[in-house]
Amino acid sequence: MVGEPVFSGGVFSDTIEGGRSGATIALSRQGVCARTSGGQEFTIPYRQCLVEIGGFSGRMVFCRTEDRRVTIFCEDRGFPSALAQASAGLLDEPLRQMLRARRRQ
């Protein structure tokens, strides 16, 4: 994760004790990567990443695998634009649509 944009966030997975952990989120060439404080690592390739925006604040970005076995989340204001840029445009449209829908609410 050295030299890549890094954010604070978390990850949901059945492989984590309690199902959830805080994590350092990095946007690498391979995809959205999360490393928990316990050292577990999770990566969701951009082509397999489903994005949602919501949470209590309405601005949490959730990056999920299709089977929902792994969800990486981040609330940092700069995360959506960094995610769009890091994915080389693959996630631009889904993020744009969700941000528009959130603004309408």
C-alpha distances in whole Angstrom, upper triangle without the diagonal:
4,6,6,8,8,11,13,14,15,16,19,20,23,21,20,23,25,23,21,18,16,12,9,9,6,8,7,10,11,11,10,8,9,9,13,14,16,13,13,11,12,11,14,15,16,19,20,19,21,21,24,24,26,26,28,27,27,24,22,20,19,18,20,20,24,25,23,22,19,18,15,17,16,19,18,20,18,16,18,18,15,15,18,17,13,16,18,21,21,20,22,26,25,23,26,29,27,27,31,32,31,32,36,36
4,6,9,9,12,15,17,18,19,23,24,27,25,24,26,28,26,24,21,19,15,12,11,9,10,9,12,13,14,14,12,13,12,15,16,18,15,16,14,16,15,18,18,19,22,23,22,25,24,26,27,29,29,31,29,30,26,24,22,23,21,23,24,27,29,27,26,22,22,19,20,19,21,19,21,18,17,20,20,16,17,19,18,15,17,19,22,23,23,24,28,27,25,28,31,30,29,33,34,33,34,37,38
4,7,9,12,15,18,20,21,25,26,29,27,26,29,31,29,26,23,21,17,13,12,9,10,9,11,14,14,14,13,15,15,18,19,21,19,20,17,18,17,19,18,18,22,23,22,25,24,26,26,28,29,31,29,29,26,24,22,23,21,24,25,28,30,28,28,24,23,20,20,19,21,18,20,17,16,19,17,14,15,18,15,13,16,17,20,21,21,22,26,26,24,26,29,28,28,31,33,31,33,36,36
4,6,10,13,15,17,18,22,23,27,25,24,27,28,26,23,21,19,15,11,10,6,6,6,9,11,11,11,10,12,13,17,18,20,18,18,15,15,14,15,15,15,19,20,18,21,20,22,23,25,25,28,26,26,22,20,18,19,17,20,21,25,27,25,25,21,20,16,17,16,18,15,17,14,13,15,14,10,11,14,12,9,13,14,17,18,18,19,23,22,20,23,26,25,24,27,29,28,29,33,33
4,7,11,13,15,17,21,23,26,25,24,27,27,25,22,20,17,14,10,8,6,6,8,11,13,12,10,11,12,13,16,18,21,19,19,16,16,15,16,16,15,19,20,18,20,18,20,20,22,22,24,23,22,19,17,16,17,16,19,21,24,26,24,24,20,19,15,15,13,14,12,13,10,9,12,11,8,9,12,11,9,12,14,16,17,16,17,21,20,18,20,23,22,21,24,26,25,26,29,30
4,7,10,12,14,18,20,24,23,21,24,24,22,19,16,13,10,7,6,5,7,9,13,14,13,10,9,10,11,13,14,17,16,16,14,14,14,15,16,16,20,20,18,20,18,19,19,21,21,22,21,21,18,16,14,16,15,18,20,24,25,23,22,19,17,13,13,11,12,10,13,10,9,13,13,10,11,14,14,12,15,17,19,19,18,19,22,21,19,21,24,22,21,25,26,25,26,29,29
4,6,10,12,16,19,22,22,20,22,22,20,17,14,11,9,6,5,6,9,12,16,16,14,11,10,9,11,12,14,17,16,16,15,14,14,15,17,17,21,20,17,19,16,17,16,18,17,19,17,18,14,12,12,13,13,17,19,23,24,21,21,17,15,11,10,7,9,7,10,9,7,11,12,10,11,14,15,13,16,18,20,20,18,19,22,20,17,20,23,20,19,23,24,22,23,27,26
4,7,10,14,17,20,20,17,19,19,18,14,11,8,6,5,6,9,12,15,18,19,16,12,11,9,10,10,11,15,15,15,14,14,15,16,19,19,22,22,19,19,17,17,16,17,15,17,16,17,14,12,12,13,14,17,19,23,24,21,20,17,14,11,9,7,8,7,11,11,10,13,15,13,14,17,18,16,18,22,22,22,20,21,24,22,19,22,24,21,20,24,25,22,24,27,26
4,7,11,14,17,17,15,17,16,14,11,9,6,5,6,6,10,12,15,19,18,15,12,11,8,10,9,11,14,14,14,13,13,14,15,17,18,21,20,16,17,15,15,14,14,13,14,14,15,13,9,10,10,11,14,17,20,21,17,17,13,11,7,6,4,7,8,12,12,10,13,16,14,13,17,18,17,18,22,22,21,19,20,23,20,18,21,22,19,19,23,23,20,23,26,24
4,7,10,13,14,11,13,13,11,7,6,4,4,7,7,11,14,16,20,18,15,12,10,7,9,8,10,12,13,12,11,11,12,13,17,17,20,18,16,16,15,15,14,14,13,15,15,16,14,11,11,10,11,12,15,18,18,15,14,11,8,6,5,7,10,11,15,16,13,15,18,17,15,19,20,19,19,23,23,22,20,22,24,21,19,22,23,20,21,24,24,22,24,27,26
4,7,10,10,9,11,11,8,6,6,6,6,9,9,12,14,16,19,17,14,11,10,7,9,8,11,12,12,10,10,8,10,11,15,16,19,16,14,14,14,14,15,15,14,16,17,18,16,12,11,9,9,10,12,15,15,11,10,7,6,4,6,9,12,14,18,18,15,17,20,18,16,19,21,19,19,23,23,21,19,22,23,20,19,23,23,20,22,25,24,23,26,28,26
4,7,9,7,10,9,6,4,7,9,10,13,13,16,17,19,22,19,16,14,13,10,12,10,13,14,14,12,12,10,12,12,16,18,19,16,14,14,14,14,15,15,14,16,18,18,17,14,13,10,10,9,11,14,13,9,8,6,5,6,8,12,15,17,20,21,18,19,22,21,19,22,24,22,21,25,25,23,21,23,24,21,20,24,24,21,23,26,25,23,26,28,26
4,5,6,9,9,5,6,9,12,12,15,15,17,19,20,22,19,17,15,13,11,12,11,14,13,14,11,11,9,12,12,16,18,19,16,15,15,16,17,18,18,17,20,22,22,21,17,16,13,12,10,11,13,11,8,6,5,7,9,12,15,18,21,24,24,21,22,25,23,21,24,26,23,22,26,27,24,22,25,26,23,23,26,26,24,25,29,27,26,30,31,30
4,5,7,8,5,8,11,14,15,18,18,21,22,23,25,22,20,18,17,15,15,14,16,15,15,12,13,12,15,15,19,21,22,19,18,18,19,20,22,21,20,22,25,25,24,21,20,16,16,13,13,15,12,10,7,8,10,13,15,19,22,24,27,28,24,25,29,27,24,27,29,27,26,30,30,27,25,29,29,26,26,30,29,27,29,32,30,29,33,34,32
4,7,9,7,9,11,14,14,17,17,20,22,22,24,21,19,18,16,13,13,12,14,12,12,9,11,10,14,15,18,21,22,19,19,20,21,22,24,24,22,25,27,27,26,22,21,18,17,15,14,17,14,12,9,9,12,13,16,19,23,25,28,28,25,26,29,27,25,28,29,26,26,29,30,28,26,30,31,28,28,31,31,29,31,34,33,31,35,37,35
4,6,5,6,7,11,12,15,16,19,21,22,24,22,20,18,15,12,11,9,11,9,11,8,10,11,14,16,20,22,24,21,20,21,21,22,23,22,21,23,25,25,24,21,20,17,17,16,16,18,16,14,11,10,12,13,15,18,21,23,26,27,24,25,28,26,24,27,29,26,26,30,31,28,27,30,31,28,27,31,31,28,30,33,32,30,34,36,34
4,5,7,8,12,14,17,19,22,24,25,28,25,24,21,19,16,14,11,12,10,12,11,14,14,18,20,23,26,28,25,23,24,24,24,25,24,22,23,26,27,26,22,22,20,20,19,19,22,19,17,14,13,15,16,17,20,22,25,28,29,26,28,31,29,27,31,32,30,30,33,34,32,30,33,34,31,30,34,34,31,32,36,34,32,36,38,35
4,6,8,12,14,18,19,23,25,27,29,27,25,22,20,17,16,13,14,13,15,14,16,16,19,20,24,26,28,25,23,23,23,22,23,22,19,20,23,24,24,21,21,18,19,18,19,21,19,16,14,14,14,15,16,19,21,24,27,28,25,27,30,29,27,30,32,30,30,34,34,32,30,32,33,30,29,33,32,29,30,34,32,30,33,35,33
4,7,11,13,16,17,20,22,24,26,24,21,19,17,14,14,12,14,13,15,12,14,13,16,17,21,23,24,21,19,19,20,19,20,19,17,19,21,22,22,18,18,15,16,14,15,17,15,12,10,10,10,12,13,16,19,22,25,26,23,24,28,26,24,27,29,27,27,30,31,28,26,29,30,26,26,29,29,26,28,31,29,27,31,33,30
4,7,9,13,14,17,20,22,25,22,20,17,15,12,12,9,11,11,13,11,13,12,15,16,20,21,24,21,19,19,18,18,18,17,15,17,19,20,19,15,16,13,14,14,15,18,17,13,12,10,9,10,11,13,16,18,22,23,20,21,25,23,22,25,27,25,25,29,29,27,24,27,28,25,24,27,27,24,25,29,27,25,29,31,28
4,6,10,12,15,18,20,23,21,19,16,14,10,9,6,8,9,11,10,11,12,15,16,20,21,24,22,19,20,19,19,19,18,16,17,19,20,19,15,16,14,15,15,17,20,19,16,14,12,11,10,10,12,15,17,20,21,18,21,24,22,21,24,26,23,24,28,28,27,25,27,29,26,24,28,28,25,26,29,28,26,29,31,30
4,7,9,13,16,19,22,21,18,15,13,9,8,6,7,9,11,11,12,12,15,16,20,21,24,22,19,20,19,19,18,18,15,17,17,19,17,14,14,14,15,16,18,21,21,18,16,13,12,10,9,10,12,14,17,18,16,19,21,20,19,22,24,22,23,26,27,26,24,26,28,25,23,26,27,24,24,28,27,25,28,30,29
4,6,10,13,15,19,17,15,12,9,6,5,4,6,9,9,9,9,10,12,14,17,18,22,20,18,19,18,18,18,19,17,19,19,20,18,14,14,13,13,15,17,21,21,18,16,13,11,9,9,9,12,13,17,17,14,17,19,17,16,20,21,19,20,23,25,24,22,24,26,24,22,25,26,24,24,28,28,25,28,31,29
4,7,10,12,16,16,14,11,8,6,5,6,8,11,10,11,10,11,12,14,16,17,21,20,18,19,18,19,19,20,19,20,20,21,18,15,14,14,14,16,18,22,22,19,18,15,13,10,10,9,12,12,15,15,12,16,17,15,14,18,19,16,18,21,23,22,20,22,25,23,21,24,26,24,23,27,28,26,28,31,30
4,7,10,13,13,10,7,6,5,7,9,11,14,13,12,10,10,10,11,13,14,17,17,14,16,15,16,16,18,17,20,19,19,16,13,12,12,11,13,15,19,20,18,17,13,12,8,8,8,11,10,14,12,10,12,14,11,11,15,15,13,14,18,19,18,17,19,21,20,18,21,23,21,21,24,25,23,25,28,28
4,6,10,10,8,6,5,6,8,12,14,16,14,14,11,10,9,11,12,12,16,16,14,17,16,18,18,20,20,23,22,22,18,16,14,14,12,15,16,20,21,19,19,15,14,10,11,10,13,12,15,13,10,13,13,10,10,13,13,10,12,15,17,17,16,18,21,20,18,21,23,21,21,25,26,25,26,30,29
4,7,8,6,5,6,9,12,15,17,20,17,16,13,12,9,10,10,10,13,14,12,15,14,17,17,20,21,24,22,22,18,16,13,14,12,14,16,19,21,19,19,16,14,11,12,12,14,13,15,12,9,11,11,8,7,10,9,6,8,11,13,13,13,14,18,17,15,18,21,20,20,23,24,23,25,28,29
4,5,5,6,7,10,12,16,19,20,17,16,13,12,9,10,9,10,13,14,13,16,16,19,21,23,24,27,26,25,22,20,17,17,14,16,16,20,22,21,20,17,16,14,15,15,18,17,18,16,13,14,14,11,10,12,11,7,9,11,14,14,14,16,20,19,18,21,23,23,23,26,27,27,29,31,32
4,6,8,10,13,16,19,22,23,20,19,15,14,11,11,9,9,11,13,13,17,17,21,22,25,27,30,29,27,24,22,19,19,15,17,17,20,22,22,21,18,18,16,18,18,21,20,21,18,16,16,16,12,11,12,11,7,8,9,13,12,14,16,19,19,18,21,24,23,24,27,28,28,30,33,33
4,7,8,12,14,18,21,22,19,17,13,11,8,8,6,7,10,11,11,15,16,20,22,25,26,29,28,27,24,22,18,17,14,15,14,17,19,19,18,16,16,14,17,18,21,21,22,20,17,17,17,14,12,14,13,10,9,11,14,13,14,17,19,19,19,22,24,23,24,27,28,28,30,33,33
4,6,10,13,16,19,21,18,16,12,10,6,5,4,5,8,9,8,12,13,16,18,21,22,25,25,23,21,18,15,14,10,12,11,14,17,16,16,13,13,11,13,14,18,17,19,17,13,14,15,12,9,11,12,8,7,11,12,11,11,14,17,16,15,19,21,20,21,24,25,25,27,29,30
4,7,10,13,17,18,16,14,11,8,6,5,6,7,10,10,8,11,11,14,15,18,19,22,21,20,18,15,12,11,8,10,11,14,16,14,14,11,10,8,10,11,14,14,16,14,11,12,13,11,8,11,12,9,9,12,14,13,12,14,17,15,14,18,20,18,19,23,23,22,25,27,27
4,7,10,13,15,12,11,7,6,4,7,9,10,14,13,11,14,14,17,18,20,20,23,23,22,19,16,14,12,10,12,12,16,17,15,14,11,11,8,10,11,15,15,18,16,13,15,16,13,11,14,15,12,12,16,17,16,15,18,21,19,18,21,23,21,22,26,26,25,28,30,30
4,6,10,11,10,8,6,5,6,9,12,13,17,15,13,15,15,17,18,19,19,21,21,21,19,15,14,12,11,12,13,17,17,15,14,10,10,7,9,10,14,14,18,17,13,16,18,15,13,17,18,15,16,19,21,19,18,21,23,21,19,23,25,22,23,27,27,25,28,31,30
4,7,8,6,6,4,7,9,12,15,17,20,19,17,19,19,20,21,22,21,23,23,24,21,18,17,15,14,15,16,20,20,18,16,12,12,10,12,13,16,16,20,19,16,19,21,18,17,20,21,18,19,22,24,23,22,24,27,25,23,27,28,26,26,30,30,28,31,34,33
4,5,5,5,7,9,12,15,18,20,23,21,19,21,20,21,22,22,20,22,23,24,22,18,18,16,16,16,18,21,21,18,16,13,13,11,12,13,16,17,21,21,18,21,23,20,19,23,24,21,22,25,27,26,24,27,29,26,25,28,30,27,27,31,31,29,32,34,33
4,5,8,10,12,15,18,21,23,26,25,23,24,24,24,24,24,22,24,24,26,24,20,20,19,19,20,21,25,24,21,19,16,16,14,15,15,18,19,22,22,20,23,25,23,22,26,26,24,25,28,30,29,27,30,32,30,28,31,33,30,30,34,34,31,34,37,35
4,6,9,12,16,19,22,24,27,25,24,25,25,26,26,26,24,26,27,28,26,23,22,21,20,21,21,25,24,21,18,16,17,15,17,18,21,22,26,25,23,26,28,25,24,28,29,26,27,30,32,30,29,32,34,31,30,34,35,32,32,36,36,34,36,39,38
4,6,10,13,17,19,22,25,23,22,24,24,26,26,27,25,27,28,29,27,23,22,21,20,20,20,24,23,21,18,16,17,15,17,18,21,22,25,25,22,25,27,24,23,26,27,23,24,28,30,28,27,30,33,30,29,33,34,32,32,36,36,34,36,39,38
4,7,10,14,17,20,22,20,19,21,22,23,24,25,24,26,27,27,25,22,21,18,17,17,17,20,19,17,14,12,14,13,15,17,21,21,25,24,21,24,26,23,21,25,25,22,23,26,28,26,25,28,30,28,27,31,32,29,30,34,34,32,35,38,36
4,7,10,13,16,18,17,16,19,19,21,23,24,23,26,26,26,24,20,19,17,15,15,14,18,18,16,14,11,12,11,14,16,19,20,23,22,19,21,23,20,18,22,22,19,19,22,24,23,22,25,27,25,24,28,29,27,28,32,32,30,33,36,35
4,7,10,13,15,13,12,15,16,18,20,21,21,24,24,24,22,18,16,14,11,11,11,14,14,13,11,8,9,8,12,14,18,19,22,21,17,19,21,18,16,19,20,17,17,20,22,20,19,22,24,22,21,25,26,24,25,29,29,28,31,33,32
4,6,9,12,10,10,13,14,17,19,21,21,24,25,24,21,18,15,13,10,10,10,13,14,13,12,9,10,9,12,14,18,19,21,20,16,17,19,16,13,16,17,14,13,17,18,16,16,19,21,19,19,23,24,22,24,27,27,26,29,32,31
4,6,8,7,6,9,11,14,17,19,20,23,24,22,20,17,14,11,8,7,7,10,12,11,11,8,9,8,11,14,17,18,20,19,15,15,17,15,12,14,16,13,11,15,16,13,13,16,18,16,16,20,21,19,21,24,24,24,27,29,29
4,5,5,6,10,12,16,18,21,22,26,26,24,22,19,16,14,10,10,9,11,13,14,14,12,12,12,14,16,20,20,22,20,16,16,17,15,12,13,14,11,9,12,13,11,11,15,17,15,16,19,20,20,22,24,25,25,28,30,30
4,5,5,8,10,14,16,19,21,25,24,22,20,18,14,13,9,10,10,12,15,15,16,13,13,12,14,16,18,19,20,18,14,13,14,13,9,10,11,9,6,9,10,7,7,11,13,12,13,16,17,17,18,21,22,22,25,27,27
4,6,9,11,15,18,21,23,27,27,24,22,20,16,15,11,11,10,11,14,15,16,15,15,15,17,19,21,22,23,21,18,16,17,16,12,12,14,12,8,10,11,7,8,12,13,12,14,17,17,18,20,22,23,23,26,28,28
4,7,10,13,17,20,21,25,25,23,21,19,15,13,9,8,6,7,10,11,12,11,12,13,15,18,21,22,23,22,18,17,18,17,14,14,16,14,11,14,14,10,10,14,15,13,14,18,18,17,20,22,22,23,26,27,28
4,6,10,13,16,18,22,22,19,18,15,12,9,6,6,6,7,11,10,12,10,9,10,12,14,17,18,19,18,15,13,15,15,11,12,14,12,10,13,13,9,8,12,13,10,11,15,15,14,17,19,19,20,23,24,24
4,7,10,13,15,19,20,17,16,14,10,8,6,5,6,7,10,9,12,11,9,10,12,14,16,18,19,18,15,13,15,16,12,12,16,15,12,15,14,11,9,12,12,8,10,13,13,12,14,17,16,17,20,21,21
4,7,10,13,16,16,13,12,10,7,6,5,6,9,10,13,11,14,12,9,10,10,11,13,15,15,15,12,10,13,13,10,11,14,14,12,15,13,11,8,10,10,7,7,11,11,9,11,14,13,13,17,18,18
4,7,9,13,13,10,9,8,6,5,7,8,11,12,14,12,15,13,10,11,9,11,12,14,15,15,13,11,14,15,12,13,17,17,15,18,16,14,11,12,12,8,8,11,10,7,9,12,11,11,14,16,15
4,7,10,10,7,6,5,5,6,9,11,15,16,18,15,18,16,12,12,9,10,9,12,12,13,11,9,13,15,13,14,17,18,17,19,17,16,13,13,13,10,8,10,10,6,8,11,10,8,11,13,12
4,7,7,4,5,5,7,8,11,13,17,17,19,16,18,17,13,13,10,11,9,13,13,15,14,12,16,18,16,17,20,21,20,23,21,20,16,17,17,14,12,14,13,9,10,12,11,8,12,13,11
4,6,5,7,5,8,9,13,14,18,19,20,16,18,16,13,13,10,10,9,13,14,16,15,14,18,19,18,20,23,23,22,26,24,23,19,20,20,17,15,17,17,13,13,16,14,11,14,16,14
4,6,8,8,11,12,16,18,21,23,23,20,22,20,16,16,13,12,10,14,14,18,17,17,20,22,21,22,25,26,26,29,27,26,23,23,23,20,18,20,19,15,15,18,16,13,15,17,14
4,5,7,10,13,16,19,22,24,25,21,23,21,18,16,13,11,8,11,11,15,14,15,18,19,19,20,23,24,24,27,25,25,21,21,22,19,16,18,18,14,13,16,14,11,13,15,13
4,6,9,11,15,17,20,22,23,20,22,20,17,16,12,12,9,12,11,15,14,13,16,18,17,18,21,22,22,25,23,22,19,19,18,16,13,15,14,11,10,12,11,7,10,12,10
4,6,9,13,16,19,21,23,20,22,19,15,14,10,9,6,8,8,11,10,9,12,14,14,15,18,19,19,22,20,20,16,16,17,14,11,13,13,10,9,12,12,8,10,13,12
4,6,10,13,16,18,20,17,18,16,12,10,7,6,4,8,9,11,9,9,13,14,13,15,18,18,18,21,20,19,16,16,17,14,12,14,15,11,11,14,14,11,14,16,15
4,7,10,13,15,17,14,16,14,10,8,6,5,6,9,10,11,8,7,11,12,10,12,15,15,14,18,16,16,12,13,14,11,9,12,13,10,10,14,14,12,14,17,16
4,6,10,12,14,11,13,10,6,6,4,7,9,12,13,14,11,10,14,14,11,13,16,16,15,18,17,16,12,14,15,12,11,14,14,11,13,16,15,14,17,19,18
4,7,10,12,9,11,8,6,5,6,9,11,13,15,15,11,11,14,13,10,12,15,13,12,16,15,13,10,13,14,11,11,14,15,13,14,18,17,17,20,22,21
4,6,8,6,8,6,4,6,9,12,15,17,19,19,15,14,17,17,13,15,18,16,14,18,17,15,12,16,16,13,13,17,17,15,17,20,19,19,22,24,23
4,5,5,6,6,7,9,12,15,18,20,22,22,18,17,20,19,15,17,19,17,15,18,18,15,14,17,18,15,16,19,19,17,20,23,22,22,25,27,26
4,5,8,9,10,12,15,18,21,23,24,24,21,19,22,21,18,19,21,20,17,20,19,16,15,18,18,15,16,20,19,17,21,23,22,22,26,26,26
4,5,8,10,13,16,19,22,25,27,27,23,22,25,24,21,22,25,23,20,23,23,19,18,22,21,18,20,23,22,20,23,26,24,24,28,29,28
4,5,6,10,12,16,19,22,24,24,20,20,23,22,19,21,23,22,20,23,22,19,18,21,21,17,18,22,21,19,21,24,22,22,26,27,26
4,7,10,13,17,20,23,25,25,22,22,25,24,20,22,25,22,21,24,24,21,20,23,24,20,21,25,24,22,24,27,26,25,29,30,29
4,7,10,14,17,19,22,22,18,18,21,20,17,20,22,19,18,22,22,19,18,21,22,19,19,23,23,20,22,25,24,24,27,29,28
4,6,10,13,16,18,19,15,15,19,18,15,17,20,18,17,21,20,18,16,19,20,16,16,20,20,17,19,22,21,20,23,25,24
4,7,11,13,15,15,12,13,16,15,12,15,17,15,15,19,19,17,15,18,19,16,15,19,19,17,18,22,21,20,23,25,24
4,7,10,12,13,10,11,14,14,12,15,17,16,16,19,19,18,15,17,19,16,14,17,18,15,16,19,19,17,20,22,21
4,6,9,10,7,9,12,12,11,14,16,15,16,19,19,18,15,17,19,16,14,17,18,15,15,18,19,16,18,22,21
4,6,9,7,9,12,12,12,15,17,17,18,21,20,20,17,17,19,17,14,16,17,14,13,17,17,14,16,19,18
4,5,5,8,10,10,11,14,15,15,17,20,19,20,17,17,19,18,14,16,18,16,14,18,19,16,17,21,20
4,6,7,8,10,11,13,14,15,17,19,18,19,16,16,18,17,13,14,17,14,12,15,17,14,14,18,18
4,6,6,6,9,10,11,12,14,16,16,17,15,14,17,16,13,14,17,15,13,16,18,16,17,20,21
4,6,5,6,9,10,10,12,14,14,15,12,12,15,14,11,13,16,14,12,16,18,16,17,20,21
4,6,5,6,9,10,11,13,12,12,9,9,11,11,7,9,12,10,9,13,14,13,14,18,18
4,5,5,6,9,10,11,10,12,10,8,11,12,9,10,13,13,11,14,16,15,16,19,20
4,5,5,6,8,10,11,12,10,10,14,14,11,13,16,15,14,17,19,18,19,23,24
4,5,5,6,9,9,9,7,8,12,11,9,11,14,14,13,16,18,18,19,22,23
4,6,5,7,6,7,5,5,9,9,7,9,12,13,12,15,17,17,18,21,22
4,5,5,6,9,8,8,12,13,11,12,16,16,15,18,20,20,21,24,25
4,5,8,9,9,10,14,14,13,15,18,18,18,20,22,22,23,26,27
4,5,5,6,8,11,12,11,14,16,16,17,19,21,21,23,25,27
4,6,8,8,11,13,13,14,17,18,18,20,23,23,24,27,28
4,5,5,8,10,10,11,14,15,16,17,19,20,21,23,25
4,6,8,9,10,11,13,14,16,17,19,20,22,24,25
4,6,6,6,8,10,11,12,14,16,17,18,20,22
4,6,5,6,9,10,11,12,14,15,17,18,20
4,5,5,6,9,10,11,12,14,15,17,19
4,6,5,6,9,10,11,12,14,16,17
4,5,5,6,9,10,11,12,14,16
4,6,5,6,9,10,11,12,15
4,6,5,6,9,10,11,13
4,5,5,6,9,10,11
4,5,5,6,9,10
4,5,5,6,9
4,5,5,7
4,5,5
4,5
4
